[in-house]
């Protein structure tokens, strides 16, 4: 929006020019700015409606770091009624996070699942990345518990992707519990030497 305003200001300052089709260029720029303004206003309406729906559902997912109103509503939309899953393992399978056994004749192995709800899988993946992020200025982790868990998994020899899957699986357990019992997320207190 800021950039669009700057462009609009430059268009006004430009005034009458002798360039070819300048009026059409000005019209297009002004049209794009109007479109952006309309969409921003529309997004405010949608967010207000989402807030009302979230208060009706009484789910407090946005108490977890990394989950805002849009992410919380996307999780609820993809999961639906959490009571349809008897436990968190079933939800993990639905999201395609639980490993799947491939084999026959007594021989086989577990592999990463490519099945499940891919939109929900992407939400959990992005949330896992958010949990292990470190702020640039302060260099403090967003969620010290998950950051320490991530570092521990890396030291155990897991790749970054495998460590993120471990975090995704833990997040499934937490979000399942939060939705089922309608509780808020409380950041566990850990000793500082564990974080480092």
C-alpha positions, 0 to 999 in steps of 0.5 A: 500500500505504501509503495502504491501511494508513492507511485500515485504521488509520482503520477500526480507530480508527473503532470502532463507529459509528452510520452505516448499513451501517458493517460492510459498509463496513469489510468492503469496505475490509479486503477491498481491503487484503487484495487489494492485499497478495496482489497485491504478494506475487504480483508478487514471485513473478513478478519472481523468476521473470522474473529466473530466465528473464532469467539463462537468456537471458543478455541484458543489456538492463537495463544501459541506463538506463530499462530495468528487469526488466519492460521488458527482459522485455517487449522480449524477449517482443515481439521473440522470437528476435532472429536471425529479423531479418537486421538492425536495419532489419527489426526497426524495420519490425516495430516500425512505426518505419521510414517506409513509402513510399506512392505509385504512378506514380513519385510518392509520399512516405515517411510514418510507419507505422501498421503493425507491432507496436504493443506493441513500438512503445509500448515503444520510444516509452516508452524514448525518452522515458526517455532524454531525461528530465531529473531534477527535482532535479539537472537532469541528463539520464538519458542525456546522449548521447540528450539531446544528440541530441534537442536537436540534432534539435530545432535541425534543425527537427524536432518533438518527436515526430519527434525522439523517432522518431529516438531510437526508431530509434537505440534499435532499433539498440542493442537489436538489437545488445545482444540479438544479441551478448548485450552490456551497454550502455555509456554513451558518454563525451562532452565536457560542452560537447556536452551543453549 
